[in-house]
Amino acid sequence: MIWQLGELTRLSWRNFGTEWLLFDQGTGQTLLLDSLSAAALMALETGPLSGAEIEQQVASDLDLPAPAEHRAVLSESLRFLAELNLIGSRTCA
């Protein structure tokens, strides 16, 4: 599965320690995200990525020693962001 930002997603960020305030100009939504969800969304700002690529990027950005331990939380974060139409997915062709 390949994940990417929604077509209208335009993000502005502000950091508050371990939390991130996000404003999406495309939808008008404001969210408070944890570091893991924010890092995943920031990774997608560079372009479409597979779940494994997002996991690797998040692990690198957050210096996680065992990224596989966070896979379930990351998957849930991606589903949540998709429900808000901030990101979308497609299957690999």
Residue pairs with C-beta under 8 A, 6 or more apart in sequence:
1 50
1 51
1 89
1 90
1 91
1 92
2 48
2 49
2 50
2 89
2 90
2 91
2 92
3 44
3 48
3 49
3 50
3 51
3 54
3 78
3 82
3 87
3 88
3 89
4 44
4 47
4 48
4 49
4 87
4 88
4 89
4 90
5 11
5 41
5 44
5 45
5 86
5 87
5 88
6 26
6 27
6 85
6 86
6 87
6 88
7 88
8 26
8 27
9 24
9 26
9 27
9 85
9 86
9 87
10 24
10 25
10 26
11 22
11 23
11 24
11 25
11 41
11 45
11 86
12 22
12 23
12 24
12 25
13 20
13 21
13 22
13 38
13 42
14 20
14 21
15 21
18 34
18 35
19 32
19 33
19 34
19 35
20 32
20 33
20 34
20 35
20 37
20 38
21 30
21 31
21 32
21 33
22 29
22 30
22 31
22 32
22 33
22 38
22 41
23 29
23 30
24 30
24 31
24 86
27 84
27 85
27 86
29 84
29 86
31 84
33 41
34 77
35 62
36 58
36 62
36 70
36 73
36 74
36 77
37 77
37 80
37 81
39 57
39 58
39 61
39 62
40 54
40 58
40 74
40 77
40 78
40 81
41 81
41 86
41 87
42 61
43 49
43 53
43 54
43 57
43 58
43 61
44 54
44 87
49 57
50 92
51 74
51 75
51 78
54 74
54 78
55 67
55 68
55 70
55 71
55 74
56 67
58 64
58 67
58 70
58 74
59 67
59 70
64 70
78 87
78 89
81 87
82 88
82 89
